[in-house]
Amino acid sequence: MPDGDVLPRGMTPRLLSREAAAAYCGVTATTFDEHIRPKVAPVEIGARRLWDVKALDHWLDQRSGLIAEFQPVEDWVERLGDDRARSRR
């Protein structure tokens, strides 16, 4: 970033370079390329490829089990039990 475009102290940029995204995830750039880059698409701005912190957070949340992946409605109905027929009787 040019000197005039410095973020205020304590503010994290929303988009990160490959190296910064790897560091943000706590891995090397090589590990990032092997395991994360195929799953989290970069944002392309001109010739630059940058990774969105929110997309990285979302991927990490899924991997750590903090959020469940989407499941078909039929799976939820089966797990909860379909009592619609019983309520009409």
Secondary structure, DSSP 8 states (H G I E B T S, - for coil): --GGG---TT---SEE-HHHHHHHHTS-HHHIIIIITTTS--EEETTEEEEEHHHHHHHHHHHHTSS-----HHHHHHHH---HHHHT-
